[in-house]
Amino acid sequence: MTPVLPPFYRIFMGGIVPSRERGDPAWLVDGAQRLANALPFNASSWLTPGTQLGPLPYAPLLTSLVSPYAFGFLVGPAKVNRRSDGGLGGLVVEKCKFLQESNCKGICLNSCKLPAQELFGSLGLPLRVSPNFETQECQWSFGETAPPPADDPTWPKGCIVGCSTRELMKEPIQPADGGKPRVIVSSCV
């Protein structure tokens, strides 16, 4: 993303008033405060820097419409659908590249699910990423708050069948200094 996109996404999708603490440019923070002070009603009291008024109602749908083009190259082909709660703003990744290549829920969690949820959360729009390890689809629900993986009833316990990382972790690793080989035990999350 360019340095310009995150502040404007936070404003127009997340409904977050620009602030220096979030790293917004000074000209944007100052401009927002001048606008709040110029409004005929007392807007400056509820438009203080960093205040979140959203996410705005249209944000999940617009984000789901743009997402297949913005990061389809990264996660795989995707199409717009409904969120897991039935609302507008869903996206289904038809064959997730992370799941196809690794078949490992630890890689899915730490390389895709949590980073994506954190990124959109920092932009003011909650995201719930729900992978399906059997079909290798992944449901993205913009505007939904994700539970922690330990509390998510859809997140499988233990390693999944065919996890290549689990098998790789069983192989002994020969240290460069010629010492005793070590075996690393996989800890699927």
C-alpha positions as CSV (number, residue, x, y, z in Angstrom):
1,M,0.0,0.0,0.0
2,T,1.2,3.5,-0.7
3,P,1.7,5.9,2.3
4,V,-1.5,7.7,1.2
5,L,-3.9,4.8,1.2
6,P,-4.1,3.8,4.9
7,P,-5.0,7.2,6.3
8,F,-7.8,7.7,3.7
9,Y,-9.0,4.2,4.2
10,R,-9.2,4.8,7.9
11,I,-11.2,8.0,7.3
12,F,-13.6,6.8,4.6
13,M,-14.1,3.2,5.6
14,G,-13.1,2.9,9.2
15,G,-14.5,6.3,10.2
16,I,-11.4,7.2,12.2
17,V,-10.6,10.8,12.7
18,P,-6.9,11.4,11.6
19,S,-4.4,11.6,14.4
20,R,-0.6,11.9,14.7
21,E,-0.5,8.9,17.0
22,R,-1.7,6.7,14.2
23,G,1.0,8.1,11.9
24,D,-1.3,10.2,9.8
25,P,0.3,13.1,8.0
26,A,0.3,16.4,9.8
27,W,-1.5,18.2,6.9
28,L,-4.4,15.6,7.1
29,V,-4.7,15.9,10.9
30,D,-4.7,19.7,10.8
31,G,-7.1,19.7,7.9
32,A,-9.6,17.5,9.7
33,Q,-9.4,19.6,12.8
34,R,-10.0,22.8,10.8
35,L,-13.0,21.2,9.1
36,A,-14.4,20.1,12.5
37,N,-13.9,23.6,13.9
38,A,-15.6,25.2,10.9
39,L,-18.8,23.2,11.1
40,P,-21.8,25.1,12.4
41,F,-22.4,22.7,15.3
42,N,-20.0,21.6,17.9
43,A,-18.3,18.9,15.8
44,S,-14.9,19.3,17.4
45,S,-16.1,17.6,20.6
46,W,-16.9,14.3,18.8
47,L,-14.3,14.7,16.1
48,T,-11.2,14.6,18.3
49,P,-8.1,13.0,16.7
50,G,-8.2,9.2,16.9
51,T,-11.9,8.9,17.5
52,Q,-13.5,6.0,15.6
53,L,-17.0,6.7,14.3
54,G,-17.2,3.5,12.2
55,P,-16.7,1.3,10.5
56,L,-19.0,3.1,8.1
57,P,-22.0,1.0,6.8
58,Y,-20.7,0.8,3.2
59,A,-17.2,-0.3,4.2
60,P,-17.6,-4.1,4.2
61,L,-19.3,-4.2,0.8
62,L,-16.9,-1.8,-0.9
63,T,-13.9,-3.6,0.5
64,S,-15.2,-7.0,-0.6
65,L,-15.7,-5.6,-4.1
66,V,-12.2,-4.3,-4.4
67,S,-10.3,-7.1,-2.6
68,P,-10.2,-9.7,-5.4
69,Y,-8.4,-7.3,-7.6
70,A,-6.2,-5.8,-4.8
71,F,-4.8,-9.0,-3.4
72,G,-6.1,-11.9,-5.5
73,F,-2.5,-12.4,-6.7
74,L,-1.5,-13.1,-3.1
75,V,-4.2,-15.4,-1.8
76,G,-5.7,-16.9,-5.0
77,P,-8.9,-16.4,-7.1
78,A,-11.8,-14.9,-5.1
79,K,-15.3,-13.8,-5.6
80,V,-17.8,-11.6,-3.6
81,N,-20.4,-13.4,-1.5
82,R,-22.1,-12.9,1.8
83,R,-20.4,-12.7,5.2
84,S,-20.7,-15.6,7.6
85,D,-23.4,-13.8,9.4
86,G,-25.4,-13.3,6.1
87,G,-24.6,-9.6,5.7
88,L,-23.0,-7.9,2.7
89,G,-19.3,-7.7,2.6
90,G,-18.1,-11.3,2.2
91,L,-15.4,-12.7,0.0
92,V,-14.6,-16.3,-0.7
93,V,-11.1,-17.3,-1.8
94,E,-11.9,-20.3,-3.9
95,K,-8.5,-22.1,-3.6
96,C,-6.2,-20.4,-1.0
97,K,-2.6,-20.4,-2.1
98,F,-1.4,-20.6,1.5
99,L,-3.5,-23.8,2.2
100,Q,-2.7,-25.4,-1.2
101,E,1.1,-24.9,-0.8
102,S,1.4,-25.8,2.9
103,N,-1.7,-27.6,4.1
104,C,-0.6,-26.4,7.5
105,K,-2.9,-24.5,9.8
106,G,0.1,-22.9,11.6
107,I,1.3,-21.3,8.4
108,C,-2.3,-20.3,7.6
109,L,-2.7,-18.7,11.0
110,N,0.6,-16.9,11.2
111,S,1.2,-16.0,7.6
112,C,-2.3,-15.1,6.4
113,K,-5.3,-15.2,8.9
114,L,-3.8,-13.1,11.8
115,P,-1.9,-10.6,9.7
116,A,-4.9,-9.9,7.5
117,Q,-7.2,-9.5,10.5
118,E,-4.6,-7.2,12.2
119,L,-4.1,-5.1,9.0
120,F,-7.8,-4.4,8.5
121,G,-8.4,-3.9,12.2
122,S,-5.7,-1.2,12.2
123,L,-7.5,0.4,9.3
124,G,-10.8,0.5,11.3
125,L,-12.6,-2.4,9.7
126,P,-12.8,-5.7,11.6
127,L,-12.2,-8.9,9.5
128,R,-12.9,-12.5,10.2
129,V,-10.9,-15.0,8.1
130,S,-12.4,-18.5,8.2
131,P,-10.4,-21.1,6.3
132,N,-11.8,-24.5,5.3
133,F,-9.0,-27.0,5.5
134,E,-10.9,-29.7,3.6
135,T,-11.9,-27.6,0.5
136,Q,-9.0,-25.1,0.8
137,E,-11.6,-22.3,0.5
138,C,-11.4,-19.3,2.8
139,Q,-14.2,-17.1,3.8
140,W,-13.3,-13.4,4.5
141,S,-16.1,-11.5,6.4
142,F,-15.4,-7.8,6.4
143,G,-17.1,-6.0,9.3
144,E,-17.2,-9.1,11.6
145,T,-14.9,-9.4,14.6
146,A,-12.9,-12.6,14.7
147,P,-12.6,-14.6,17.9
148,P,-9.1,-15.6,19.0
149,P,-8.2,-19.0,17.4
150,A,-8.4,-20.8,20.8
151,D,-12.0,-19.7,21.2
152,D,-13.0,-20.2,17.5
153,P,-15.2,-23.3,17.2
154,T,-14.4,-23.6,13.5
155,W,-10.6,-23.7,14.1
156,P,-9.4,-27.3,14.2
157,K,-7.5,-28.7,17.2
158,G,-4.1,-30.4,16.6
159,C,-2.4,-30.9,13.2
160,I,-4.6,-31.3,10.1
161,V,-4.3,-34.4,7.9
162,G,-1.5,-34.1,5.4
163,C,0.4,-31.3,7.1
164,S,3.8,-31.3,5.4
165,T,5.3,-29.1,8.1
166,R,4.7,-31.7,10.7
167,E,6.6,-34.3,8.7
168,L,9.5,-31.9,8.0
169,M,9.8,-31.1,11.7
170,K,10.5,-34.8,12.5
171,E,13.6,-34.9,10.4
172,P,16.9,-34.5,12.4
173,I,18.8,-31.2,11.9
174,Q,22.5,-31.5,11.7
175,P,24.2,-28.5,13.4
176,A,26.9,-26.7,11.4
177,D,29.5,-27.3,14.2
178,G,29.1,-31.1,13.7
179,G,27.4,-31.6,17.1
180,K,24.6,-33.9,18.0
181,P,21.6,-33.8,15.5
182,R,18.4,-32.3,16.9
183,V,14.8,-33.1,16.2
184,I,12.3,-30.2,16.3
185,V,8.9,-31.2,17.5
186,S,6.0,-29.6,15.6
187,S,3.7,-27.5,17.6
188,C,0.6,-27.0,15.5
189,V,-1.5,-24.2,16.9
